[in-house]
Amino acid sequence: MAPQQAGQLPAKVKQWVTKQDGLDKLRLQEVEMPSVGEDEVLVEISAVSLNYRDTEVAMGLYNHHKSVEQPPATVVCSDMCGRVVVVGPVTDSSSPFKNPAFRLQKGDRVISTFASTHLSGQIQAEDLGKTIGGPAPGVLTQYRVFPTYGVVKIPDYMTDEEASCLPIAHMTAWMSLNCMRPRGEIIGSTGSKETVLCQGTGGVSIAGLQIAHAAGADAIVTSSSDAKLARAKELGATETINYNTTPAWDDEVLKRTHNKGADIIIEVGGAQTLRKSFECVRFGGLIAAIGYLSGKQDGEGEDRTNTNLLALKRNVTLKGIINGPRDKLEEMLRFYEKHQIRPVVDRVFGFEEGREAFEYMYGGKHFGKVVVRVRE
């Protein structure tokens, strides 16, 4: 669909909706064009990237935040890139949500933030109630209204498809690598050499690899595919480990780091990988827990992971990462522009192929990110 002028906006908008009852039941529906209120903008969405979280929402499995009540039906997906087509009236207020720096103009190219009210610091329970793609309506739609504080302008050098990958995957990787540093420091800023372990080759892990490489850190990447590991090498991976042919990959990480271990581990596996992460992180290191692709619960009895003991064993910090605040996203964008980092897009689907994109994402064969092009 070609870009529309404000006076030529269509009366109806198409969007992909879930009742959280399965990927096969995702449906495309048509609704009225939303209206724009004070301190809001209407964005024509160009591209949307998918996250593992989106598949969980569609399958009714994203339920571990007990303070958040999921709606019976919602528009799917959290990450988008688009252009502002209508700017609502601007009000003056001392509220942090009315910061003049958040003001936008028609034509600005923007990405969404995951939790719109999370502007700075630690995320709070009330912010989780504003997360896009559940419980707040998502972005796999042709047009969506956002509060001005809920979108961020982006650099010109990225394509819409690349930029759509930033809000969750790349921001989560950025926070994994930077959330525990002294104020003002980011990875690579002190000149100290670090080693980052990226589990797998999905969106967050590949983003972590790209950031680590740009910052001058060593990056170790694990995967079950030699072909994907070869691609990781091309992106700057220092070491690669096939965890199918080397099941004791934690021992291999120690071997390749001269028994020091990884300074930071991007832990995406969960139940079946956490114990090994504890065994190969350096003393005093950080495990950034961002996912659970291998499951949410490990074995029974003696096979259960004793987190308390393992954390003590190497004096480790285990930090859960739920994305990050707006100011850290802006910090990341400055780093990306300086280093001209481009998110890796595995495959692009058409808007009408939304269900196929979800199924491809859930299949786990991708390297980097899966994107739906909304505006042709």
Order of alpha helices (4+ residues) and beta strands (2+ residues): beta-beta-beta-alpha-beta-beta-beta-alpha-beta-beta-alpha-alpha-beta-alpha-beta-alpha-beta-alpha-beta-alpha-beta-alpha-beta-alpha-beta-alpha-beta
